[in-house]
Amino acid sequence: MTASDRRPDIRVLIVEDEPLIAAAHEAYVERIPGFVVAGVAGTARAALRTVAACVADDNPIDVVLLDIGLPDASGIELASALSGQRPEPDIIAITSERDLSVVRAAVAHGVLLYLLKPFTFAAFRDKLERYRGYRDALPAGTDAAGQQEVDRAMSVLRGSDDRASAPAGASGQTTENVARCVRDSDDGLTASEAAVQAGVSRVTAWRYLERLADDGVVARSTEYGRAGRPQVRYRWQVGGPGSRTR
């Protein structure tokens, strides 16, 4: 493939009012080939200005990573406002909001994918790669798509979340439960303590905690007691994805 044949990077706008979380999302995007952070906005107003400015520069935003809870407007209101831009950016919601009415409203206002905090890098990467597959499956420009192309594009978006966010053969819900236990603990948890709180075996809790640590969601520290073997304590990473409940 020549340089002229290379597809342009997908331009991403991160909309998140917590600077540490926004920085974590930016670092995640930069780890995924084919995506580039075009801007970071902490308010709905700043996001609209950024999108409009990029359109004016003939270098529009392709996809917005949107936090639902913003200080000056809801993410749903921002999604509605973005629908008036031409070209209209796609939207991936990144939030802790689990209320089904909010989820339905997000979908109704054009949100393509919905990523719940807390999450691992693998889950984040899966959403972005699924979005890229969706874009690749549709014709470029404004030409009409056939039924087969539309069906193929939509099937890419309907992939399985669990395979990307959990260890092999395990549940994404367990990943979320274990992560929440660590996040809600002031001093972190050992695998044994996490197992009790999450209602799983110690080995299962350890597997999930190690996966979360590998993805940078939790940090490991070794504690040496007066007797017995040292134990590993897992603490929530300050500034990691989902550090603040939405």
Secondary structure as UniProt FT lines:
FT   HELIX           3..5
FT   STRAND          10..15
FT   HELIX           19..30
FT   TURN            33..34
FT   STRAND          35..41
FT   HELIX           44..56
FT   TURN            57..58
FT   STRAND          63..66
FT   HELIX           75..82
FT   TURN            83..84
FT   STRAND          90..95
FT   HELIX           100..108
FT   TURN            109..110
FT   STRAND          111..116
FT   HELIX           121..137
FT   TURN            141..142
FT   HELIX           147..157
FT   HELIX           162..165
FT   TURN            168..169
FT   HELIX           172..183
FT   STRAND          189..190
FT   HELIX           191..198
FT   HELIX           202..214
FT   TURN            215..216
FT   STRAND          218..223
FT   STRAND          231..236
FT   TURN            238..239
FT   TURN            241..242
//
